[in-house]
Structure formats: structure tokens, C-alpha cells
């Protein structure tokens, strides 16, 4: 069983990836990394520790250009 962490799992692309992996649930298990996890480093570290691979889809795509840039850099770091 491969554990796949997905950031942004409730977004458009993330939800489709989740549904795809659900269809293959005998091979893959989804680990949903939620927005609130980024504010709790210990919780984020714990979830990431269970993952074999992480698909990073979380991000901000609306708003002030500087806010979008800063937020997406922060989430990726």
C-alpha cells in the first residue's frame, strides 16, 4: 500500500486526484493534508511522516498578486 499525501485535496485538482486514488484503494491510501495543518508544524510533520509520496496542490489563486505570491512560497517551503 502506497500512502499518498495530498495538499489542497479539497480543491479542484486535489479532489479529482482523491477520487482517482479512491478507485484504486487497494493500492493507495490518501493522506489529506489540510490547510490548518500548515499552522501546526507538529501535526504537519506527523502526517508527512506517514507518506511515501506527497502531491503538493495547495495554493492561493485569487486576490492581491503579492499575497498570492507570498502565500504560495510559504506553503511550498
N, C-alpha and C positions, 0 to 999 in steps of 0.2 A: 504494500500500500504506500503510495506516494502522497505526502502531505503538502498541499499547495496553499501557501499564504496569498491572500488577495487583499491589497489595499484598494479602497474605492469599490468594494464589492457591491455596494448598493447603487452605483452609477450605471449608466447605460451599458458601457462595455463590460464592466465588472459583473453586472447581473447576468449578462449573456454568458460570460465565462463560467460563472457559478452554475447556471443551468446546464451548460455543456458538461461540466465535470460531474454534476449530479447524475447525468445519464450514464456515466462511467464510474459509478460509486463503488464498484468492486475493485477498481484500480486506483482511484484518487479520493482523498478526503480534503475538503475545503477548510481552511482556517481563515475565518473572516477577521481582518484587521480593521477595526472601526476607527472613525475619526477621533473618538475620545481616547483611544489607546495611545495616540501620539502625545497626549498631555500627561501620560503616566508611564514614564520610561521603564519602570519595573514590569508593568503589565505588557508593554510592547515587547520587551526583551523575552519575557516568558513565552508569549505567543510565537515570536520569531524562532525561538529555540526548538519549537516542535515542527518547524517547516523544513522540508527538503529543498524547496524552491519557493521563491516569492515573485509574484507578478505585481509590480507597482503601478497601479492605475489611479491612485488618489491624486487629486489636484483641484485647483481652483480655476474656473474658466470664465467667470463673469466678474465684472467690477473694474475698479481702477487698475490701470496697467501695471503700476508699481506694486500694488497689493498682490496682484496675480503672480507677478514675478517673485516677490519676496516669499509668498506663501508656498509656492511650488518648490523653490530652492530649499526652504526649511523642511518641507515634507520629504524631499528626496534625501537630504542629509540625515 
